[in-house]
């Protein structure tokens, strides 16, 4: 099965990387811009800045000094952004004849954001972010676990020590001048990568990016930290209480940088241990002994040091110790006897299917434009998108056993226990001019084919031959409203 | 339970096979539908289809697996009680649909009581009485042509499996008997909450109503997008929230319209006032302007291609087509209908169907911090549990 992604890449004289990929399935262009700055570039006491910028970036810049959503939404674009420990990304999926509008806006906020940032705008977004923190962590069951885990997993002064969203205290203390300094250091063409995929003409796209981004000032080069191990020592045990009814165990280990051999082995290991019902831990703890309600494992790849997580939910009044012991036993097993060929195949098949499913979309998080940027920023080569899967296929069972040795006694064990008595009471040339809004593009939605199987069964089909994927389903006309109502 | 064992395969064998083929098997249950599906790589389709046919045609609901799933579902119900968003959703549903013990008001996942009581014979009976008498439709998207698809279906599904000349229909929801007379504030106390989760809205017209397009449009202006009124007000103007939206969950007999979001506990009262202000606004005190109308219309129309990109999106489009019995040319017809909408139609529809007096406001949060202020609104206030009781 070959699903090779073709692309072109150029570097503008000011250092901006530009990548293009053509896919004409729908009349949409995906614009994806990565800044190589994340929370690890912040300083202790001044955390949350990279993420705060993700908000401020949508509020206006010199030549469009107001909300960014309004002009983009009225041409039918989808827009979003995200921030991690390592990078910040912004994207617009836009009708392809309005591509210029997205480039005008993206270039204006890259070059001229600070001209439009004042205290009011800053204060308002700071309040929104504080509410985001409440919604995503503080008011969410088990939500605080991740914030505590990260702090423990990477003891200070490791740059992954603080959470992306920052602390309420640092957000309160942040002042406009510090925030502006942070922007000047990290948000410039030579610390960014622009990927444009979809219904485009690459030659035209390179001309347009030159027009809008070519005159932006480069910044000081940013020093790169390539790898940094955690100095975590021994088993850090944390116990917290939360407004939950079921106890949950989080085991986490610092690992290795992304896109390395051990990282691929750890991805596979996570599937062998707890990816699906036929995985070792799910079978043992959820299906057979039923001492856990659910269990998950994943390896989170990151630029300078990855994280391996195993998370299990236990029964209301049972201790989590037994679950923890079973997990550690299974890791010991896999170190001493490598996984079977069957387990390897199952894992690789799943990784390959996931890879192909991810190629379905040009835009959005994880779409083709985003992936090209990811490989470009982390590996310096977008072409790695076509080679990555081979890396996994080469991993041997012995390498899995070796990788499992990284899950050693230097770990964090965090238990979230039900709060004792606190539960719910009841259950360019002229940069100032916005590119004109284009007419709506021709678009013919797919027309389904219908086949009559017999007097009671139809088949409806949309053919979509671009990727070797098939979905088939069976839809009934009865559902939960037919539950016996004496016993719903 | 369908993937928990058939007359040919054990539960363990099924999960082992699916995972080895890297297929995804899903069962989605909604109020009037169940959708079983598989998704995977074309070169494994033969094996995938055999497995799919076995799961859907020959389930035996083994005792042992029933017990295991029973305890998993009970744990899910327990966890949902800890999640303020789920509590708000469950309560709003029960309040709007006339109680938790009704066909349309009960949580789809079930209750602790019902899950404890279900027996193997109930599952077999449900399968025979309901699933086998349903009108079924196969839905497919992907790298496959119709003859090949037909072959897969005909060679794997027995001819008499769905061949019931007289399929039964889901129970009718008595819209006319059930007036939206439950307006008021419903508070579910959750001491110590950092935020209040709010749901506000009421039941509205079914999907086949003539005002479907105009009302969906009105909702888009009110809360369908980032730049819509409620988010601009509560997030961008006031900083009370991380985001506020509204949506209509379209149904066959009646639909559910809800404004949703979470706000900082300290501004719960102010937020409720702003929500009421926006409901009154869209109802007529602040009609949709011609600029809002033009911008939204362009945005809606120009955004349509992006809804037809991935196979999952297309599958969902087809599900809607079949669920609501829409004509096969509906995708292109609905574009024409949105094009033809006028500002007057949308404002009239919003005036007729968004009803401030009938709106229910559900708040999950730290009651003591805002209940006093809420009383000044002079609306009926009910203190309820997560089932609206």
Interface residues (C-beta under 8 A of the other chain):
Chain A: X1 X25 X26 X27 X28 X67 X69 X70 X73 X74 X75 X76 X77 X78 X79 X93 X95 X98 X123 X124 X125 X127 X128 X130 X131 X132 X134 X135 X136 X138 X139 X140 X141 X243 X244 X245 X246 X275 X276 X277 X278 X279 X283 X286 X287 X290 X293 X294 X313 X315 X316 X342 X345 X346 X349 X350 X352 X353 X354 X356 X360 X361 X362 X363 X422 X423 X424 X425 X426 X427 X437 X440 X441 X443 X444 X445 X446 X447 X448 X449 X450 X451 X453 X454 X455 X456 X457 X458 X459 X460 X461 X462 X463 X464 X465 X466 X467 X468 X469 X470 X471 X472 X473 X474 X475 X476 X477 X478 X479 X480 X481 X482 X483 X484 X485 X487 X488
Chain B: X12 X15 X16 X18 X19 X20 X21 X22 X23 X29 X30 X31 X32 X33 X34 X35 X36 X37 X38 X39 X40 X41 X42 X43 X45 X49 X52 X56 X68 X71 X72 X75 X78 X79 X81 X82 X83 X84 X87 X100 X101 X102 X103 X104 X106 X108 X110 X111 X113 X114 X117 X118 X122 X126 X130 X131 X133 X134 X135 X136 X137 X138 X139 X140 X141 X142 X143 X144 X145 X146 X149 X150 X152 X153 X154 X159 X162 X163 X164 X165 X167 X168 X169 X170 X171 X173 X188 X189 X190 X191 X192 X193 X194 X195 X197 X225 X226 X227 X235 X236 X239 X240 X241 X242 X262 X263 X264 X294 X295 X296 X298 X299 X300 X301 X302 X303 X304 X305 X306 X308 X309 X310 X311 X312 X314 X315 X318 X319 X321 X322 X323 X328 X329 X331 X332 X335 X384 X385 X386 X387
